[in-house]
């Protein structure tokens, strides 16, 4: 067309009124499913992207940032707490929507759109890139703690590969030579942490051993049964899985850290409990939250279409679950 497509162009292509196109994009009542499909098809043909800033100018500001988080993920709880602080400092409020086995991430995001949130902050999103881009076509979207490549989506994440390397380097420095890794399966950040583990293991001239794991204590407990007998240390995808592994290892009669050193990831609340005292890789929740909120607010007024990725360095926190290997 030689210019950016407008809502009027979409209406003309779809054979409906501009008001009906607006209803469709606001997901308001008044349009049939067939009409919605026709409008979205016309928009796709024309390459139309709604201007979220223009929509904000035409309505009362809500000053709400929507946050999608995983129910039961302790690290997400720590992030939410930090997001409340960062949002309040910027004179914004937070609306939460949880993802659970009975509630999809797309439904959680949609409920925040219904609340007229001005931007979405997604914690460790698992939506496909196309679905994330579709959300970002109507309002700013910030992916926190997951590296994504989706049109219009900004990223704020931890350098997970670096964190995994720090964990292995710490164990190598203590004298360990048989170091396993319990990974996070397909969870956000798992691939980067596997890469970091492999890089550090190969640099140390050691043999890698990766055990498929996941996000929960149950995943860690199952992985404990797969540790080779000669293993003296293990890095685990997150603190929750590490706690599950610790429980099984200790009930089986092994001592931690005398027989097995264990390192988690996140430095969540559970890792800091005195009876667990888990050595872990800390993600800087304050920095992640501050960057996420500031990026979302900037997007609401910034006319640039270039998305950015901000990477926060992690930090090893030694506690009582790591020590030199037994002779």
Rosetta blueprint (number, residue, H / E / L):
1 X L
2 X L
3 X L
4 X L
5 X L
6 X L
7 X H
8 X H
9 X H
10 X H
11 X H
12 X H
13 X H
14 X H
15 X L
16 X L
17 X L
18 X H
19 X H
20 X H
21 X H
22 X H
23 X H
24 X H
25 X H
26 X L
27 X L
28 X L
29 X L
30 X L
31 X L
32 X L
33 X H
34 X H
35 X H
36 X H
37 X H
38 X H
39 X H
40 X H
41 X H
42 X H
43 X H
44 X H
45 X H
46 X H
47 X L
48 X L
49 X L
50 X L
51 X L
52 X H
53 X H
54 X H
55 X H
56 X H
57 X H
58 X L
59 X L
60 X L
61 X L
62 X L
63 X L
64 X E
65 X E
66 X E
67 X E
68 X E
69 X E
70 X E
71 X L
72 X L
73 X L
74 X H
75 X H
76 X H
77 X H
78 X H
79 X H
80 X H
81 X H
82 X H
83 X H
84 X H
85 X H
86 X H
87 X H
88 X H
89 X H
90 X L
91 X L
92 X L
93 X E
94 X E
95 X E
96 X E
97 X E
98 X E
99 X E
100 X E
101 X L
102 X L
103 X E
104 X L
105 X H
106 X H
107 X H
108 X H
109 X H
110 X H
111 X H
112 X H
113 X H
114 X H
115 X L
116 X L
117 X L
118 X L
119 X E
120 X E
121 X E
122 X E
123 X E
124 X L
125 X L
126 X L
127 X L
128 X L
129 X H
130 X H
131 X H
132 X H
133 X H
134 X H
135 X H
136 X H
137 X L
138 X L
139 X L
140 X E
141 X E
142 X E
143 X E
144 X E
145 X L
146 X L
147 X L
148 X L
149 X L
150 X L
151 X L
152 X L
153 X E
154 X E
155 X E
156 X E
157 X E
158 X E
159 X L
160 X H
161 X H
162 X H
163 X H
164 X H
165 X H
166 X H
167 X H
168 X H
169 X H
170 X H
171 X H
172 X H
173 X H
174 X H
175 X L
176 X L
177 X L
178 X L
179 X E
180 X E
181 X E
182 X E
183 X L
184 X L
185 X L
186 X L
187 X L
188 X L
189 X L
190 X H
191 X H
192 X H
193 X H
194 X H
195 X H
196 X H
197 X H
198 X H
199 X H
200 X H
201 X H
202 X H
203 X H
204 X L
205 X L
206 X L
207 X L
208 X L
209 X L
210 X E
211 X E
212 X L
213 X L
214 X L
215 X L
216 X L
217 X H
218 X H
219 X H
220 X H
221 X H
222 X H
223 X H
224 X H
225 X L
226 X L
227 X L
228 X L
229 X L
230 X L
231 X L
232 X L
233 X E
234 X E
235 X E
236 X E
237 X L
238 X L
239 X H
240 X H
241 X H
242 X H
243 X H
244 X H
245 X H
246 X H
247 X H
248 X H
249 X H
250 X H
251 X H
252 X L
253 X L
254 X L
255 X L
256 X L
257 X L
258 X L
259 X L
260 X L
261 X E
262 X E
263 X E
264 X E
265 X E
266 X E
267 X L
268 X L
269 X H
270 X H
271 X H
272 X H
273 X L
274 X L
275 X L
276 X L
277 X L
278 X L
279 X E
280 X E
281 X E
282 X E
283 X L
284 X L
285 X H
286 X H
287 X H
288 X H
289 X H
290 X H
291 X H
292 X H
293 X H
294 X H
295 X H
296 X H
297 X H
298 X H
299 X H
300 X H
301 X H
302 X L
303 X L
304 X L
305 X L
306 X L
307 X L
308 X L
309 X E
310 X E
311 X E
312 X E
313 X L
314 X L
315 X E
316 X E
317 X E
318 X L
319 X L
320 X L
321 X L
322 X L
323 X L
324 X L
325 X L
326 X L
327 X L
